[in-house]
Amino acid sequence: MTVLISGASGGLGRATALALARTGARVLVHARTEQRAVAAAHEVAGVAVWADLGSVDGIRGLAEQVIAASGGELHVLVNNAGGASVRRDLSPEGVERTIAVHHVASAALTAALLPALRRGAVASGRPSRVVNVSSTVERFGRRLTDWSYPEQFSQWRAYCDAKLLNLAFMYALAARLDHREITVNAANPGNVATGFGRNGGVFRLFQGPARFLLASPQRGARTAVRLASDPVLDGVTGGYYVKSRPGVSSPASRDPAYGEQVFASTVQLLQRTGLDPDPFGHPT
């Protein structure tokens, strides 16, 4: 089994990579820089891949590395990379950077690797899997229509909005892909003690004095690890999992009309960047 984990140089991603490597998986370890990717891959005994996920060009480059390293067959994609910008900063595509990394990067990387995931399913005789790392704070997100944040910027608000966007997109994508070929599910790791927020802002408060109240990265990774590897979940798609069990996300995330709106906006954005004109294929 070949697995790609984005944002795997530390915290939750690193714990997920180590756990899946122990199952015998061949793990492609992504980090933003080559130095960090190589160091993390050495620890995991995996393969280093690197890119800045803040732009679609960076995601294209990552996909090319993954296809070369995997021989064109991928079985699991864990979209784990994240971050929360302290100040408003736009990606080359004009998207606020928190949303660009949490949602646009996840969608674009999934689109770019769908052919490899399909080949992986054929080779293994089992559905390939996409796992998006979600968050409880998605329930505080708003139904954004302008992803550039022209109004007053808030780090907390952007993070919540990004997580809601990505989860609504996940449900819409799962409904489109054939579950016998590729499944798509979301993992909520809970509140985890990681390096998240080390660059400042409101998240430093959560990772500071109250850190002892948070779960370890190893514990937080269990849900994503199960969604990536448990054979019982072959063919199970469109789920939101908390503590390794099915959970219920916010009403907004489960609103089909909103999901279709997010899906359409995402496809239009990817099309403008020159990706496949129909990046996710047709509904099944």
NORZIKA-V867551 format. One line per field, one symbol per residue. ss: DSSP state (h for helix, s for strand, l for the rest). phi: phi as a letter, one per 20 degrees, with the letter a starting at -180 (. if undefined). burial: I if it has 16 or more other ideal C-beta (glycine too) atoms within 10 Angstrom, else O. Layout:
# NORZIKA-V867551
ss = ???
phi = ???
burial = ???
This chain:
# NORZIKA-V867551
ss = lsssslllllhhhhhhhhhhhhlllssssssllhhhhhhhhhhhllsssslllllhhhhhhhhhhhhhhhlllllssssllllllllllslllllshhhhhhhhhhhhhhhhhhhhhhhhhhhhlllssssssslhhhhhllllllllllllllhhhhhhhhhhhhhhhhhhhhhhlllllssssssslllsllllllllllhhhhllllhhhlslhhhhlhhhhhhhhlhhhllllllsssllsslllllllllhhhhhhhhhhhhhhhhhllllllllllll
phi = .dcdcemdealfffffffffffenfededebfdfgffffffffemddecbaeefbffffgffgffffffemnccdbcdedgbrbffcfbdfgendgffffffdfffffffffdggffffffffemcffcdcdfdagfgfefdefddeelfegecgfffffffffgffffgfffgfeefffdbdccddefnedecefnfeonfffffedgegfeeffgffffgfffffecfffegnebmdcdclmcgccefgffefgffgfffffffffffffenfgfcfdmege
burial = IIIIIIIIIIIIIIIIIIIIIOOOIIIIIIIIOOOIIIIIIOOIOIIIIIIIIIIIOIIIOIIOIIIOIIOOIIIIIIIIIIIIIOOIOIIOIOIIIIIIIIIIIIIIIIIIIIOIIIIIIOOOOIIIIIIIIIIIIIOIIOOIOOIOIOOOOOIOIIIIIIIIIIIIIIIIIIIOIOIOIIIIIIIIIOIIIIOIIOOOIOIOOIIOOOOOOIIOIOIIIIIIIIIIIOOOIOOIIIIIIIOOOOIOIIOIIOOOOIIOIIIOIIIOIIOOIOIOOOIIOOOO
